[in-house]
Amino acid sequence: MTQYSSGSGSSTNSNELDDRVSRPIEEKLMVAVRIRPLVPDESPNRALHAVSNKIVLLEDADTEKGDILRQKRGIPKQYLYDIVFGEDSTQEAVYEGTTKPLIQDVLHGYNATVFAYGATGAGKTHTMVGSPTEPGIMVRALNDIFLAAGELPENVEFTVTMSYMEIYNENIRDLLNPSTGYLELRDDARGRNIQVIGLTEFSTNSTEEVMQLLHKGNKARTVEPTAANKTSSRSHALLSVTVKQSEQMQEGERMRTRLKRARLFMIDLAGSERAKQTKNHGKRLQEGAHINRSLLALGNCINALSAGARYVNYRDSKLTRLLKEALSGNCRTVMIAHVSPAGVHKDESRNTLIYADRANKISNKVERNVFDVNYHVSQYRNIISDLKNEISRLRNKMTDERPPFTETFADGSSNLKSLREKIVSTFREQMRLRRKLMELDSHLLGLNMAAEQQHSIISQWESSNNKLYKGSRESMGRRPGTENVEEFDDRDLIDEVEEDAAMQQAWAELAEINREQERYTELRASAERELEACRQRSAALEDELPSRINSDEERELLALMLRVHELEADKMMLQSERLVKQHELRRRELLILRYDRQRQISDEIITRQRQLMEDGRIILPADLQDLYSMYQREIHAAAYTDSNLIDVSSSGYNYSSGSGFIRKLPPISSRFPYENLTNDFRMTSRIGLGTIASTADPGTGRRRTSNGSRRTSTSLSRSFIPTYIGRY
């Protein structure tokens, strides 16, 4: 009997997770191996054995002793993995050891992927989908997600959406809505994520709904018999489950919402095939060729990642493009390699084990998708004033003269209670809508700041290339002097293409910000309309109030209710003042960066003008000389504040003062490495905490580093592009 362990421990306990909200963690890809039982028509000779719950032994007993070239292949080889499941393993044991730890990770905001890999007929679909009597990973995972959702606190809103697709002959089909035809695969505006255009996402509220959708998708999947497998999957199936949580939290006098968003991918890959074994021809042969081509691309990616290659080609197939996040992105990934113990399949089993062993060396940097969103109170103090005015109107209504008590008011207490509940309800609705307006205003402010940063980045790139920034794409022409391509070598052209690509990316970021601004503006207009309708309902209720108050107790009760509303309005005002200061600080930080850049440019201009004057032996007036001396003292005071950020180069300039002694002014360090003002001068560009001495290339105007290599600035400036949009 094979013993099972609980996996490599990809899951972390919840207390640890809460302490590390947004800190990236490097984790290696977990690799599990499952050995399927022999089928009745296979030879009992086994080439594969599970030695322990982590070691697999592969032997090649059929190798001829006289075959010198294949003697090494005849030696049994051991492979070590995170967990190994023997032939007698159950569906529950496989799920418990590989996927169940990921469910808690998904609920804490981590992305996760589980995919089955192996040759055709190795049992991948059985593991992932299963049968009615032995459900697979997909069914069990979805069931556990909803069970965990039922245990969440009442203040957590929980939503689950799912999509199901297949890649058949390099074409993507929606298994939950097959009538849409083939779908396109595109990169998003930031070039970071892959999107399937037109893929249907269904919102589900219970395990029963999920099972119905899963059954519907499995029925639509392409399955055909072959000589090697009677129910061979002819496509790769990808089930995507998105879990969103919204938790309201109270921190003193401040309300905030914690948002968690995680995605669980469960993938059943089609198996690699050999035409000799499957005996395919015609359409089946074409399907097998597409399957093998995509699996070859996946194998190449695994090889490159395990070898630590700097560049990995994910674009050879749609499968690898969709698996990019799972293999090298922000995702906890489990690979379940499926093998057959039969001797006739030892070559396929060997290939699967080799790829699984290489995948065991891959590491990802995972990070929780958790965002804290404050209930931003607007800068507009008139909203707070409106709340107080409304409370005053209600209080005045209470003190107005009321008609004398008669028998018709015998049931007035119940009517007043109903009216009071309506007033409270409308007041809370107004508070909710005002809070929504305040939050939208804050988002719009942040978007405006992000747009201003993008314009600043583009302006700096334009100025470094001798262009006039006009705030539109019209300024994205070629640089002056680049019409004659023969004047530039191949490296110049490559650098220019890279810079243009980076600027296209910056423009795409700006376009995305503009789209978000339009969307939030529309949402704000809709919220204002709702608020106006709520105000009208509130006014109608206020008109009824004087005729409904029949006793001092009722008057006192309503006074207490108004006092509560008054305190809520005061609380919103305090939050408003705090958020006003926060936005003002952000705006000032941006202005400081801009002014600092202008100061750096001015320092460089002053330094070189002084040098030109002295080279030309121009006699400086005494007052100008005094100003230069004062300027030097200011520069020295600022330059030596942080020695890690300033490089006092031995190639500094010598200046003569009016008193006859020599002063050495260190070169001005530029905070922005993409400032290329003129050509023939030496400067020091500050990058991080170190410095790089660079000289302008007289032929192209580009700077060269001390080792002679050319360095472009656009790639460095990408770090200044904000990632604001992805957070909302």
Residue pairs with C-beta under 8 A, 6 or more apart in sequence:
1 88
2 50
2 52
2 53
2 84
2 85
2 86
2 87
2 88
2 89
3 52
3 53
4 53
4 83
4 85
4 89
4 93
4 96
4 97
5 53
5 54
5 83
5 97
6 96
6 97
6 101
7 30
7 32
7 82
7 83
7 97
7 98
7 101
7 334
8 28
8 30
8 82
8 83
9 101
10 27
10 30
10 101
10 102
10 105
10 332
10 334
11 101
11 102
11 104
11 105
12 105
12 108
14 104
14 108
17 105
17 108
17 109
17 368
18 108
20 368
21 368
21 370
21 372
22 367
22 368
22 370
23 367
24 330
24 365
24 366
24 367
25 365
25 366
25 367
26 363
26 364
26 365
26 366
27 332
27 363
27 364
27 365
27 366
28 360
28 361
28 362
28 363
28 364
29 327
29 333
29 334
29 335
29 359
29 360
29 362
29 363
29 364
30 82
30 83
30 98
30 332
30 333
30 334
30 335
31 81
31 82
31 334
31 335
31 337
31 356
31 357
31 359
31 360
32 81
32 82
32 83
32 84
32 85
32 94
32 97
32 98
32 334
32 335
32 336
32 337
33 56
33 79
33 81
33 83
33 84
33 85
33 336
33 337
33 338
33 339
33 353
33 356
34 84
34 85
34 89
34 94
34 123
34 127
34 336
34 337
34 338
34 339
35 48
35 50
35 56
35 84
35 85
35 86
35 87
35 89
35 339
35 340
35 341
36 87
36 122
36 123
36 126
36 338
36 339
36 340
36 341
37 87
37 88
37 341
38 44
38 46
38 87
38 340
38 341
38 342
42 340
42 342
42 344
43 342
43 343
43 344
45 61
45 342
45 343
46 341
46 342
46 343
47 58
47 59
47 60
47 61
47 341
47 342
47 343
47 345
47 346
47 349
48 56
48 57
48 58
48 59
48 339
48 340
48 341
48 346
48 349
49 56
49 57
49 59
49 341
50 56
50 57
50 84
50 85
50 86
50 87
51 57
51 78
52 84
53 83
53 84
54 80
54 81
54 82
54 83
54 84
55 78
55 79
55 80
55 81
55 84
56 78
56 79
56 81
56 84
56 339
56 353
57 76
57 77
57 78
58 76
58 77
58 78
58 79
58 346
58 349
58 350
58 353
59 76
59 77
60 70
60 73
60 74
60 75
60 76
60 346
61 74
61 343
62 343
63 70
63 71
63 73
63 74
64 70
65 71
79 353
79 356
79 357
80 357
80 360
81 337
81 356
81 357
81 360
82 360
83 97
83 98
85 93
85 94
85 97
87 341
90 134
91 126
91 127
91 130
91 134
91 135
91 136
91 140
92 140
94 127
94 137
94 336
95 136
95 137
95 140
95 141
98 114
98 137
98 334
98 336
99 114
99 137
99 140
99 141
99 266
99 334
100 140
100 141
100 144
102 110
102 112
102 114
102 141
102 264
102 332
102 334
103 141
103 144
103 145
103 148
103 264
104 148
105 112
105 262
105 332
106 112
106 145
106 241
106 243
106 262
106 263
106 264
107 145
107 148
107 243
107 245
107 260
107 262
108 260
108 262
108 368
108 370
109 260
109 261
109 262
109 368
109 369
109 370
110 262
110 331
110 332
110 366
110 367
110 368
110 369
111 262
111 263
111 264
111 265
111 325
111 329
111 330
111 331
111 332
111 366
111 369
112 262
112 263
112 264
112 265
112 331
112 332
112 333
112 334
113 264
113 265
113 266
113 267
113 323
113 325
113 326
113 331
113 332
113 333
113 334
114 128
114 137
114 141
114 264
114 265
114 266
114 267
114 333
114 334
114 336
115 265
115 266
115 267
115 268
115 269
115 323
115 326
115 333
115 334
115 335
115 336
116 124
116 125
116 127
116 128
116 267
116 268
116 269
116 336
116 338
117 124
117 269
117 298
117 335
117 336
117 337
117 338
117 352
117 355
117 356
118 124
118 269
118 271
118 272
118 337
118 338
118 339
118 348
118 352
119 271
119 272
119 273
119 338
119 339
119 340
119 345
119 348
119 349
119 351
119 352
120 226
120 228
120 229
120 232
120 270
120 271
120 272
120 273
120 278
121 228
121 229
121 232
121 271
121 340
122 271
122 338
122 339
122 340
122 345
122 348
122 352
123 338
124 233
124 268
124 269
124 271
124 336
124 338
125 136
125 231
125 233
125 268
126 134
126 136
127 136
127 137
127 336
127 338
128 136
128 137
128 138
128 237
128 266
128 267
128 268
129 136
129 138
129 139
129 218
129 268
130 136
130 137
130 138
130 139
137 266
138 214
138 239
138 266
139 211
139 214
141 241
141 264
141 266
142 162
142 207
142 210
142 211
142 214
142 241
143 207
143 210
145 160
145 241
145 243
145 264
146 160
146 206
146 207
146 210
149 158
149 160
152 158
152 245
153 247
155 247
155 248
155 249
156 245
156 246
156 247
157 245
157 246
157 247
158 243
158 244
158 245
159 203
159 243
159 244
159 245
160 203
160 204
160 205
160 210
160 241
160 242
160 243
160 244
161 201
161 202
161 203
161 204
161 241
161 242
161 244
162 201
162 202
162 204
162 210
162 213
162 239
162 240
162 241
162 242
163 174
163 176
163 196
163 199
163 200
163 201
163 202
163 239
163 240
164 174
164 175
164 176
164 213
164 214
164 217
164 237
164 238
164 239
164 240
165 172
165 173
165 174
165 175
165 183
165 196
165 199
165 237
165 238
165 240
166 172
166 173
166 175
166 221
166 222
166 235
166 236
166 237
166 238
167 235
167 236
167 238
167 294
167 318
167 319
167 322
168 222
168 234
168 235
168 287
168 290
169 235
169 286
169 287
169 290
170 290
170 293
170 294
170 317
170 318
171 182
172 182
172 183
172 184
172 185
172 196
172 199
172 318
173 181
173 182
173 183
173 220
173 235
174 180
174 183
174 198
174 199
174 200
175 216
175 217
175 218
175 220
175 221
175 237
176 200
176 202
176 213
176 216
176 217
176 220
177 200
178 220
180 198
180 200
183 196
183 197
183 198
183 199
184 196
184 197
184 198
185 194
185 195
185 196
185 197
185 318
185 321
185 322
186 194
186 195
186 197
187 193
187 194
187 195
188 194
188 195
189 508
189 509
189 511
189 512
190 505
190 508
190 509
190 512
190 723
190 725
190 726
191 505
191 508
193 325
194 321
194 322
194 324
194 325
201 242
202 209
202 213
204 210
204 213
214 239
217 237
217 239
221 233
221 235
221 237
222 233
222 234
222 235
223 231
223 232
223 233
223 234
224 232
224 234
224 284
224 287
225 231
225 232
226 232
226 273
226 278
226 279
226 280
226 284
227 277
227 278
227 279
227 280
228 273
228 277
228 278
229 271
229 278
232 270
232 271
232 278
233 268
233 270
233 271
234 270
234 284
234 287
234 291
235 270
236 267
236 268
236 269
236 270
236 291
236 294
236 319
237 267
237 268
238 265
238 266
238 267
238 322
239 265
239 266
239 267
240 263
240 264
240 265
241 263
241 264
241 265
241 266
242 261
242 262
242 263
242 264
243 260
243 261
243 262
243 263
243 264
244 259
244 260
244 261
245 258
245 259
245 260
245 261
246 257
246 258
246 259
246 260
247 257
247 258
247 259
247 260
248 255
248 257
249 255
249 256
249 257
249 258
253 571
253 574
253 575
254 374
254 375
254 575
255 374
255 375
256 372
256 373
256 374
256 375
257 372
257 373
257 374
257 375
258 370
258 371
258 372
258 373
259 370
259 371
259 372
259 373
260 368
260 369
260 370
261 369
261 371
262 369
265 326
265 331
267 323
269 295
269 298
269 319
270 291
270 295
271 291
272 291
272 292
272 295
272 348
272 351
273 280
273 288
273 291
273 292
274 348
275 285
275 288
278 284
278 288
280 287
280 288
293 317
294 317
294 318
294 319
294 320
295 319
297 313
297 316
297 317
297 319
297 320
298 317
298 319
298 320
298 323
299 355
300 313
300 316
301 312
301 313
301 314
301 320
301 323
301 327
302 327
302 355
302 358
302 359
302 362
303 358
304 311
304 312
304 313
305 312
305 327
305 328
305 359
305 361
305 362
306 358
306 359
306 360
306 361
306 362
312 327
312 328
313 320
314 320
314 321
314 323
314 324
315 321
320 327
325 331
326 333
327 333
327 362
327 364
328 362
328 364
329 364
330 364
330 365
330 366
330 367
330 369
331 364
331 366
332 364
332 366
333 364
335 356
335 359
337 352
337 353
337 355
337 356
338 352
339 345
339 348
339 349
339 352
339 353
340 348
340 349
341 349
371 727
373 439
374 442
374 579
375 435
375 438
375 439
375 575
376 438
376 439
376 441
376 442
376 443
376 579
377 435
377 438
377 572
377 573
377 575
377 576
377 579
378 434
378 437
378 438
378 441
378 442
378 576
379 441
379 576
379 579
379 580
379 583
380 441
381 573
381 576
383 434
383 437
383 438
383 572
384 569
384 572
384 573
384 576
387 430
387 431
387 434
387 565
387 568
387 569
387 572
388 566
388 569
390 427
390 430
390 538
391 562
391 565
391 566
391 569
393 542
394 423
394 542
394 545
394 558
394 562
395 559
395 562
397 542
397 545
397 546
398 545
398 546
398 549
398 555
398 558
398 559
400 546
401 546
402 546
402 547
402 549
402 550
403 547
405 550
409 550
412 548
412 550
413 550
413 554
415 548
416 548
416 549
416 550
416 554
419 541
419 544
419 545
419 548
420 557
420 558
420 561
422 541
423 538
423 541
423 542
423 545
423 561
424 561
426 534
426 537
426 538
426 541
427 538
427 565
429 534
430 531
430 534
430 535
430 538
431 568
431 572
433 527
433 530
433 531
433 534
434 531
434 572
435 572
436 527
437 524
437 527
437 528
437 531
438 576
440 520
440 523
440 524
440 527
441 524
442 579
442 583
443 520
443 728
444 517
444 520
444 521
444 524
445 583
446 724
447 513
447 516
447 517
447 520
447 724
447 725
448 517
449 586
449 587
449 590
449 724
450 513
450 722
450 724
450 725
451 510
451 513
451 514
451 517
452 590
453 590
453 720
453 721
453 722
454 506
454 509
454 510
454 513
454 721
454 722
455 469
455 471
455 510
456 594
457 506
457 717
457 720
457 721
458 469
458 503
458 506
458 507
458 510
459 469
460 597
460 672
460 674
460 675
460 717
461 499
461 502
461 503
461 506
461 674
461 714
461 717
462 468
462 469
462 475
463 469
464 674
464 675
464 676
464 713
465 479
465 499
466 479
466 480
467 475
467 477
467 479
467 480
468 475
469 475
473 507
476 500
476 503
476 507
479 496
481 487
482 488
482 496
485 493
488 496
488 700
491 710
492 700
492 702
492 710
495 702
495 710
495 712
498 712
498 714
498 715
499 712
499 714
502 714
502 715
502 717
502 718
503 714
505 718
505 721
506 721
509 721
509 722
509 725
512 725
513 724
513 725
516 725
516 728
549 555
549 558
596 671
597 671
597 672
597 675
600 668
600 669
600 670
600 671
600 672
600 675
601 675
601 677
603 635
603 668
604 668
604 670
604 677
604 683
605 677
606 631
607 653
607 665
607 667
607 668
608 678
608 681
610 628
610 653
610 655
611 653
613 620
614 655
614 656
620 628
622 658
625 657
625 658
626 658
628 655
628 657
629 657
629 658
629 663
632 655
632 663
632 665
635 665
635 666
635 668
636 665
636 666
639 646
639 648
639 666
639 669
640 646
644 689
645 669
645 686
645 689
646 666
646 669
646 686
646 691
647 666
647 667
647 669
647 684
647 686
647 690
647 691
647 693
648 666
649 666
649 667
649 684
649 693
651 667
651 682
651 693
652 664
652 665
652 666
652 667
653 664
653 665
653 667
654 662
654 663
654 664
655 662
655 663
655 664
655 665
656 662
657 663
667 682
667 683
667 684
668 683
669 684
669 685
669 686
669 691
670 683
670 684
670 685
670 686
671 686
672 717
673 685
673 686
673 687
673 713
673 716
673 717
674 713
674 714
674 716
674 717
676 696
676 701
676 702
676 703
676 713
678 696
679 696
679 697
679 698
679 701
680 696
680 698
681 696
682 693
682 694
682 695
683 693
683 694
684 691
684 692
684 693
684 694
685 691
685 692
685 694
685 703
687 716
692 705
692 706
692 711
693 705
693 706
694 703
694 704
694 705
694 706
694 711
695 703
695 704
696 702
696 703
696 704
697 703
697 704
697 710
702 710
702 711
702 712
703 710
703 711
704 710
704 711
705 711
